[in-house]
Amino acid sequence: MIISIKLLDTLGTIFIAYAALRVHHRVLNEQKVDHKVLKEMRREQIVGIIGVGLIVLSFFIDAFNL
C-alpha cells in the first residue's frame, strides 16, 4: 500500500515535470524570444531532466530500501 502511494506521488511529480519540459521544448522550437532567454531555457530543461531522473532514483531507493 505504501509503495502504491509513493508510486502515485512519483508519477504525479513526473507528469508535472514532463508538462513543464514540453512547454520549454515548444518555446525553444519557436525561437521567438532572444538568445539569452533561449540559453536559460535550455539550461532549465537540462536541470529538469536531471530532476526527473533523481525523482525516479529516489522512488527506487525508497521502494526497495536500497
N, C-alpha and C positions, 0 to 999 in steps of 0.2 A: 504494500500500500504506500509506504513512504517513497519507494522508488518511483511509483507512478505519479505522485505529487511532484517530486523533483523533476521527473521527465517532462511533465506538463509545463512546469516553470521554465525549464531549459528551452523547450520548443517555442514557448511564447516569446522568450527573450531573443531567440534566434530569428523568429519571424519578424519581430520589430527591427532588429539589426538589418535583416535582408531588405526590408522595405526602405530603410534609410539608405542603404548602399545602392539600391536600384535608382533612387532619386538622384544620388550623386552621379551615377553612371549616365543617366539620361541628360543631366545638365552638362557633363563633360563632353558628351557627343554632340550637343547642340552648339557648343562653343560660342555662346552669345554673351559671355562675360569676359573680363580682361584676364590677362595671363597670370597675374598674382592670385586671383581667385581660383583659377583652374589648378594652379600648382598646389594651393592649400587644400582644395577638394580631393586631389589625387592623394595627398598625404593623409587626409581624413579617411579616405577609402581604404588605404593600406592598414591604418590603425584599426578600422572597423573589422576588417577581415581577420587580423590578428586577435581582436577581441572575441570574435565568434569562435575561433579556434580555442581560445582559453576557456570560454564557456563550455564547449564540448569536453575539453580535457577535465575541467572541474566536475562535470557531471559524472564522467567515468571514475574519477578518483573517489568521489563521494559515493557512487553507487556500488563500487566494488571494494571499498575501503583499502585502496592501494597506498 
